[in-house]
Amino acid sequence: MCADPIMVWLVDDRLLSIACIWSITVTKRWESCFLWLVENI
């Protein structure tokens, strides 16, 4: 069964947000999150 691309994008976007928040929480540095997003986009 093929997943809806839009749903996949929404899920991926949500996971990116969670990863970003987790990164900030763990490292106490938003820069690491920003750099990670730049590298992965």
Residue, then its C-alpha position, 0 to 999 in steps of 0.5 A: m500500500c502506497a502512503d499519501p505523499i502529503m501525509v508522509w511529508l507531514v509526518d516527516d515534518r513533525l519528526l523534524s520538529i520533534a528532533c529539533i526540540w529534542s536537540i535543543t532540550v539535550t544540548k541547550r543550544w538551538e544552533s545545533c538544531f539549526l545546523w542539523l536542519v540546514e544539513n538535512i534540507 
